[in-house]
Amino acid sequence: MNYKNYIQRTSDILLGKPVIKGTRISVEQILRKLAEGYTIEDLLQSYPHLTKEQIQAVFEYTADIIAHETPMD
């Protein structure tokens, strides 16, 4: 999977935060819902226009960001 097919960042949507393409649902929003205890199935029910692939792209995007971050001193 290539998350770039599902995730975008543009300055005119949510001040440039990464979102799922074609929505105003941010990567942050999905991750916070999961941190609160939502399951992928819960998210799909809450946002019926989302797909499992879009949610999986959030994980891939986040992993890529973490993999390329600068280590803290």
N, C-alpha and C positions, 0 to 999 in steps of 0.2 A: 504494500500500500504506500502511496505517496501522499502524505498529509497535505501537500500543497494543492491537491485537487479538491480539498475540503475546507481548508483554513485560509483566511485572507486577513490582511491588515491594510486598511486604507484610512487616511486621515478624516474622511467624511463620515465614517461609521464608528460610533463609540470612541471618538477621539483617538483612533488608531489602534485600539486594543484588538488583539486577534479574535476573530469571530468565525463561526461556521458560515461558509459562503451562502449567500442568499437569505441570511437571517441577521438578526441583531442579538443573537445568543452568543455570548463571549465564551472563550475557552475558560476564563476564570469562573464564570457562572456554572459551567458544567463541573469543574473541579470542586467548587465549593459545595454544590449539591451532593456530589459523591462523598465529600468529607463529612457532610451532615448525616450520612447513612443511606442516601438514595442508592438504589441499584441501577444498573443499565436499563433493566425492564421498567423501573419506576420512571426514569427519564423519558423513555420511549412512550410511556403512557401520558406523562405530563406534557410532552411536546410531540404530538403524533406526527408532525411533519418531519421530524428528525429520523435518521436511519442509524442503525448500529454501526455502519461504516463511518459515519460522521463522528460518532462518539469515540470510536477507536482511533480516529485521526487526531482527536484531542490528546489522547495518550501518547501517540507517536510524536506529535508536535512538542509536547511538554518534555518528553524524554530527550528529544533533539536539543532543545534549549538548555536543559541541564547538562547534557554531554558536552556542550560547547561553552559553558560558562567559565569565567576566570576563577581559579581557586582563591579562596579567602586566605589572608595571612593569619 
